[in-house]
Structure formats: structure tokens, C-alpha cells
Amino acid sequence: MGLALITPRRWRKARYDLDESEIKPYLPLDSIIEAAFYTANRLFGLSFTRLDNVPVYHPDVRVWDVRAADGRHVGVFLGDYFARPSKRSGAWMTSLRDQDKLDGEQRPLVLNVMNFNKGGTGRTDAALVR
């Protein structure tokens, strides 16, 4: 097998005998999100509350209110996790609105974008391994 034909998946399989299909059940997206929020809470005292009645640009987008340990509102976090034809590939983070304190308190709207495949038709239980 030439170097040009070795994909990352084949390399991991050859080097570590790792079969991604075996670990996929242990990495469901919702569990990873929960773990990230738990870590943010433990490290920074942040709490995340899901907001289901917020207008979003696509039905797959999830929204959370973010609060500090003292209950003060610090921002809104949006997660756009699933691939779709109208979306560019890759993963990135951006802000839809930056924090501003010049004229009162304007809190940030932060967007985290990824391109996971959904678990199946209409399902939202994607895993972080393709």
C-alpha cells in the first residue's frame, strides 16, 4: 500500500488496530455536549439551559442560555451540528453578536458549527465518529 493510498482511518487501523465502529456507540453527540457543558461548569462555573422556543435559521440548530455561577446571564450558545446540502463543510466557531459594554450590556451570541451525519432519517443521535 503506497503512502498516497493511506487514509487516516486506515492509518489508525494499521497503527492502533482501532475499529471506529466499535467505539462509535460510546460517543453519542448528546453525551459529548453534556460532558463539555459539565466541564465548563466545573472549570468556570457556567451553566447551560436549553431554549427550545427560540427562532433559529434551521430546525437542527440547538440553543442554550449561558449563565455564570452567580446566575448572571453571560450569553447565548447555538450549536449547529449536522451536515446538510446548503452548508459548507468543516467545523468552526463564530459569534453572531459580540459582547459590548460601551452602551449598556450586550451579551454575545456564539455559534458552534460542525458537520456530523445524523443517525438516520429524522434522527438526531449522531456519534462523533463517522
KARA-V282339 format. One record per helix or strand of 2 or more residues. SS is the DSSP state (h for helix, s for strand). FROM is the first residue (numbers start at 1). TO is the last residue. If there is no record, write none. Layout:
BEGIN
SS_FROM_TO ; SS_FROM_TO
END
This chain:
BEGIN
h_3_5 ; h_8_16 ; h_20_26 ; h_29_44 ; s_47_51 ; s_62_67 ; s_73_82 ; s_92_97 ; s_108_116
END
